[in-house]
Amino acid sequence: MADRAPERRCRAIRRRNPEMTSAGGGSWAVNRLGLSVLGQLDKENSFMSPLSIYAALALAAAGATEGSDHLQELEKVLRSQFGDRESMKGVAEFLLAIKPDSSDATLDVANAVWIKDNVKQEYASTVSEVFQASVQAMPASAAPINSWCNEKTKGMIPSIIDSIDPRMVAILTNAVYFKGTWMDKFKPQSTVKKQFHTFSGPKECMMMQRTAKEMQYKLVKFDNGMKAHVVILPYEANEFTAKLILPETRGKDAFVNLAKYLANDPKEYAEHTRFFGRRHLELILPKFKVESFNELSGPLKSIGLSHVFGTTGGFQRMSEDPQVRMDEVLHKVSVEVTEEGTEAAAVTAIMMRTNAMVQQRLALAFDRPFLFFIEHSSSRTVLFAGRVEDPKFLGL
């Protein structure tokens, strides 16, 4: 049986992509991109999937013109090289290797590229063979693409686009679906009605509780002096974990500042949210669902992608048409947390268009806004990340 360990895939990426020399290789590249984008999202309850956004942008990078500013921008933001198939294989191997080795959790990652006749066959072959993308003819309506989203996310995200602009040359899509059962489930009989203190005032919710349990916990003091309680809740088989981050200081300013700080310096997240001790906790966590939709062209421009959305001649490995460019980047996420575990899904769609023709026990209550992450344990790749500020509370 072939070894699929993500750590080996990271080494493969570094061999093929010398720029990716940071510890963690591919996971660092994915997490850095994700946290940077999250920091640009100001909407309440913004959630995103770093893995999904990275995978979709990799499909775009595979079509970027060699030597162009567009390719250089994408390589810098993705911290990888996409100049040839050999370079891309290391990235694809890492992305495709992030999967459970047991049946205790589900993680499905799927790519699909929807193209018109003027898209080069070589590009279609590359994304199919290297990134295992399904290559489909551009449909006349949004229905087939939305049906694909619905299927790949097990119904959590039934649609991603409303219609197809006739100027669209290609639509690059990625879907991520995760389902994990807590290693130590919350007991439904312990779930009680309490208050969650949103920034606009308290709201009733159903709070799940664990009493006097030993858990992975750390009080983190970041380099800028901010402090936060961090709890890790593993899913069965310990291949995936949920990471909950609660600012020690109450209030909107402390919450927003922490989220922005981690986004601006992802190394702080990487360095300070590992090497946990264990402590007896009384944990209170809301039973919630968050649905998030963002158009990411603005945030991506803010972190360094500008040519790809405007200037010409940038995607000629995809199409001979010099006016092909990235237009909208649509990103939907749905996350549901219950006594049993977590179910989460994300879809990213990049619209490629042309302008031409067509110890002591600690009581820790997550009863106010907090950050929520889902990670792949061995590679430390962040699958989902977001802000729980005023979610839809379940069970009321």
C-alpha positions in Angstrom: 0.0 0.0 0.0 1.4 3.4 -0.9 2.4 5.7 1.9 0.0 8.6 2.0 1.4 10.3 5.1 1.1 14.1 4.8 4.5 14.6 6.3 6.1 12.8 3.3 4.0 14.8 0.9 5.3 18.0 2.6 8.9 16.8 1.8 7.9 16.1 -1.8 6.5 19.6 -2.1 9.7 21.1 -0.7 11.8 19.1 -3.1 9.8 20.3 -6.1 9.1 23.8 -4.7 12.2 25.2 -3.0 10.4 28.3 -1.8 8.3 26.2 0.6 11.1 25.7 3.1 9.0 26.6 6.2 8.4 23.9 8.8 5.2 22.1 7.9 5.6 22.7 4.1 2.2 22.5 2.5 0.2 22.9 5.7 2.0 26.2 6.4 1.1 27.5 2.9 -2.6 26.5 3.3 -2.9 27.9 6.8 -1.1 31.2 6.0 -3.4 31.8 3.0 -6.5 30.9 5.0 -5.7 33.1 8.1 -4.8 36.0 5.8 -8.1 35.8 4.0 -10.1 35.4 7.3 -8.5 38.6 8.5 -10.0 40.5 5.6 -13.5 39.3 6.3 -15.5 41.7 8.4 -18.9 40.0 8.2 -20.3 38.5 11.4 -19.9 34.8 11.7 -17.4 34.7 8.8 -16.2 31.1 8.2 -13.9 29.8 5.5 -12.0 26.7 4.4 -8.3 27.5 3.8 -8.0 24.1 2.1 -10.8 24.8 -0.4 -9.6 28.2 -1.3 -6.1 27.0 -1.7 -7.1 24.1 -3.9 -9.3 26.3 -6.2 -6.5 28.9 -6.6 -4.1 26.0 -7.5 -6.4 25.2 -10.4 -6.2 28.8 -11.5 -2.4 28.8 -11.1 -2.1 25.8 -13.4 -3.5 27.9 -16.2 -1.5 31.1 -15.6 0.9 32.2 -18.3 4.5 31.1 -17.7 6.7 34.1 -16.6 3.7 36.4 -16.2 3.0 38.7 -13.2 -0.2 36.6 -12.7 1.8 33.4 -12.1 4.3 35.1 -9.9 1.5 36.6 -7.8 -0.2 33.2 -7.4 3.0 31.5 -6.6 3.8 34.0 -3.9 0.4 33.8 -2.3 0.3 30.0 -2.5 4.0 29.7 -1.5 4.5 27.2 -4.2 5.6 26.9 -7.8 3.3 26.1 -10.7 5.7 26.5 -13.7 5.4 22.9 -14.8 3.6 19.6 -14.1 6.4 18.4 -11.8 6.0 21.4 -9.6 2.3 21.0 -9.5 2.5 17.3 -8.6 4.0 18.1 -5.2 1.2 20.5 -4.4 -1.5 18.1 -5.6 0.0 15.1 -3.7 -0.2 17.1 -0.5 -3.7 18.3 -1.0 -5.0 14.9 -2.0 -3.2 13.2 0.9 -5.1 15.1 3.6 -7.6 12.3 4.3 -8.4 10.0 7.2 -6.7 6.6 7.5 -9.7 5.2 9.4 -13.4 5.2 8.9 -14.0 7.1 12.1 -14.1 10.5 10.3 -15.0 11.6 6.7 -13.1 14.1 4.7 -13.9 14.4 1.0 -12.1 16.9 -1.3 -13.3 17.2 -4.9 -12.3 19.4 -7.8 -14.3 20.1 -11.0 -13.5 22.4 -13.9 -16.3 23.6 -16.2 -14.9 24.8 -19.5 -15.8 26.1 -22.9 -14.4 24.8 -26.2 -11.7 27.5 -26.3 -10.0 26.2 -23.2 -6.8 24.4 -24.1 -6.8 20.6 -24.0 -3.4 20.7 -22.3 -4.9 22.6 -19.4 -7.8 20.2 -19.1 -5.4 17.3 -19.1 -3.2 18.9 -16.4 -6.0 19.6 -13.9 -7.5 16.2 -14.6 -4.4 14.1 -14.3 -2.5 16.2 -11.7 -5.3 17.6 -9.5 -7.8 14.8 -10.2 -10.4 17.3 -11.3 -13.5 16.3 -13.1 -13.5 18.2 -16.4 -17.0 19.1 -17.7 -18.4 21.2 -20.6 -19.7 24.6 -19.5 -23.4 24.1 -18.9 -26.1 26.5 -20.2 -27.4 27.0 -16.7 -26.2 26.9 -13.1 -28.1 23.7 -12.3 -25.4 21.1 -13.1 -22.8 23.1 -11.1 -25.1 23.5 -8.1 -26.1 19.8 -8.3 -22.4 18.9 -8.1 -22.0 21.2 -5.0 -25.0 19.6 -3.4 -23.7 16.1 -4.0 -20.2 16.7 -2.9 -21.2 18.5 0.3 -23.9 15.9 1.2 -26.6 18.6 0.9 -24.9 21.1 3.2 -24.3 23.5 0.4 -27.0 23.1 -2.3 -25.8 25.9 -4.5 -22.9 28.2 -5.2 -23.9 30.3 -8.3 -27.2 31.8 -9.5 -26.5 32.0 -13.3 -23.7 31.7 -15.8 -22.5 34.8 -17.6 -22.0 34.0 -21.3 -18.6 35.6 -21.1 -17.4 32.9 -18.7 -14.6 30.8 -20.2 -14.2 28.4 -17.3 -15.5 27.9 -13.7 -13.0 26.3 -11.3 -14.7 24.6 -8.3 -13.6 22.9 -5.2 -15.7 21.2 -2.5 -14.6 20.0 0.9 -16.9 17.9 3.2 -16.0 16.9 6.8 -17.8 14.9 9.4 -16.3 13.8 12.7 -17.7 12.4 15.9 -16.2 13.7 19.2 -13.8 11.2 20.8 -15.6 12.1 24.0 -19.2 13.0 23.1 -21.3 15.5 25.0 -24.2 13.9 26.8 -27.5 15.2 25.5 -29.1 15.1 28.9 -26.5 17.6 30.1 -27.4 20.1 27.4 -29.3 23.0 29.0 -30.8 26.3 28.0 -28.4 29.2 28.8 -27.4 32.5 27.4 -24.8 33.3 24.7 -23.6 36.9 25.0 -23.4 38.3 21.5 -22.0 41.8 21.0 -25.6 43.1 20.6 -26.8 41.4 23.7 -27.6 38.0 25.3 -29.5 35.3 23.4 -30.9 32.0 24.5 -29.2 28.9 23.3 -28.7 25.2 24.1 -25.4 24.8 25.9 -23.6 21.5 25.8 -21.6 20.7 28.9 -18.7 18.5 30.1 -18.1 18.4 33.8 -14.7 17.7 35.4 -13.1 16.2 32.3 -9.4 16.3 31.6 -8.9 18.0 28.3 -6.1 19.5 26.2 -5.9 23.2 27.3 -3.5 26.1 27.2 -3.7 29.8 28.3 -1.8 31.4 25.5 0.0 34.7 25.8 0.7 36.0 22.4 3.7 38.2 21.6 1.6 41.4 21.6 0.4 40.7 25.1 -3.1 39.4 24.3 -4.2 36.3 26.1 -6.6 33.5 25.1 -8.0 30.3 26.4 -7.4 27.5 23.8 -9.1 24.1 24.1 -8.5 21.1 21.7 -11.4 18.7 21.3 -10.3 15.6 19.3 -12.6 13.6 17.0 -12.6 9.8 17.0 -9.3 8.2 16.1 -7.6 11.6 16.8 -6.9 12.3 13.1 -8.8 15.6 13.3 -9.3 18.1 16.1 -11.4 21.1 16.8 -9.5 24.1 18.3 -11.6 26.6 20.3 -10.0 30.0 21.0 -11.6 32.3 23.5 -10.1 35.8 24.3 -9.4 36.2 28.0 -10.6 39.8 27.8 -14.3 40.2 27.2 -15.7 42.6 24.6 -15.8 43.2 20.8 -12.5 45.0 20.7 -10.5 42.1 22.3 -12.2 39.6 20.0 -11.7 41.6 16.8 -8.1 42.4 17.7 -7.2 38.8 18.4 -8.7 37.6 15.1 -6.9 40.3 13.1 -3.6 39.7 15.0 -3.7 35.9 14.1 -4.5 36.8 10.5 -1.7 39.3 10.2 0.9 37.0 11.8 -0.1 33.3 11.1 3.2 32.2 12.7 1.7 33.3 16.0 -1.2 30.8 15.5 1.2 28.0 14.5 3.7 28.6 17.3 1.3 29.2 20.2 -1.5 26.7 19.5 0.6 23.6 19.9 2.3 21.6 22.7 -0.8 21.5 25.0 -0.9 20.3 28.5 -3.9 18.7 30.1 -6.3 20.2 32.7 -9.5 19.3 34.3 -12.2 21.6 32.8 -15.8 22.3 33.1 -16.6 23.1 29.5 -19.7 24.9 28.2 -20.1 25.1 24.4 -23.1 26.2 22.4 -24.9 23.8 20.0 -24.8 25.9 16.8 -24.8 26.2 13.1 -23.1 28.8 11.0 -23.6 29.5 7.3 -21.2 31.9 5.6 -21.0 33.3 2.1 -18.3 35.6 0.9 -17.0 36.9 -2.5 -13.3 36.8 -2.0 -11.9 39.0 -4.9 -11.5 42.0 -2.5 -9.7 40.0 0.3 -7.5 38.3 -2.3 -6.5 41.6 -3.8 -5.6 42.8 -0.3 -3.2 40.0 0.3 -1.4 40.3 -3.0 -3.5 39.1 -6.0 -4.1 42.1 -8.2 -3.0 41.3 -11.8 -5.0 38.1 -11.9 -8.3 40.1 -11.7 -7.4 42.7 -14.2 -4.5 42.8 -16.6 -4.5 40.8 -19.9 -2.4 37.9 -21.1 -2.2 36.2 -17.7 -4.0 32.8 -18.3 -2.7 31.6 -21.7 -1.9 28.1 -20.5 -5.7 27.9 -20.0 -6.8 29.8 -23.2 -5.3 31.6 -26.1 -7.7 34.5 -25.4 -5.5 37.2 -23.8 -8.4 38.8 -22.0 -9.2 35.8 -19.8 -9.0 36.8 -16.1 -10.3 35.9 -12.7 -13.6 37.6 -12.0 -15.5 36.5 -8.9 -14.2 34.1 -6.3 -17.3 32.7 -4.5 -16.9 30.9 -1.2 -19.7 29.2 0.9 -19.2 27.4 4.2 -21.6 25.6 6.5 -20.6 24.3 9.9 -22.8 22.5 12.5 -21.7 21.5 16.0 -23.8 19.2 18.2 -23.3 16.7 21.1 -22.3 14.0 18.6 -19.6 16.0 16.7 -19.2 18.3 13.8 -20.3 18.4 10.2 -18.8 21.0 7.9 -18.7 21.8 4.2 -17.2 24.4 1.9 -17.4 25.2 -1.8 -15.1 27.6 -3.7 -15.9 28.7 -7.3 -13.5 30.9 -9.3 -15.2 32.5 -12.3 -12.8 32.9 -15.2 -14.2 35.4 -17.7 -13.1 37.3 -20.8 -13.9 40.9 -21.7 -13.9 39.9 -25.3 -16.9 38.1 -26.8 -18.4 35.4 -25.0 -5.0 21.7 37.0 -6.9 23.0 39.2 -10.3 22.6 37.7 -11.1 25.5 35.4 -14.7 26.5 34.4 -14.5 27.6 30.8 -17.7 28.9 29.2 -17.8 29.5 25.5 -20.8 31.7 26.1 -19.5 34.7 24.1 -17.8 35.1 20.7 -14.9 32.7 20.0 -12.8 31.4 17.1 -13.4 27.9 15.9 -10.9 25.8 13.8 -10.9 22.2 12.5 -7.5 20.8 11.8 -6.0 17.7 10.3 -3.9 16.5 13.3 -0.8 15.0 11.7 -0.1 17.8 9.1 -1.8 20.6 11.2 -3.5 21.8 8.1 -6.5 24.0 8.9 -9.6 22.6 7.1 -12.1 25.2 8.4 -11.7 28.4 10.4 -14.1 31.1 11.5 -15.6 33.4 14.0 -18.6 32.3 16.1 -20.3 35.6 17.0 -24.0 35.3 16.6 -24.7 31.9 15.1 -27.9 30.0 14.5 -28.5 28.1 17.8 -29.6 24.5 17.5 -32.1 22.6 19.6 -34.3 25.5 20.8 
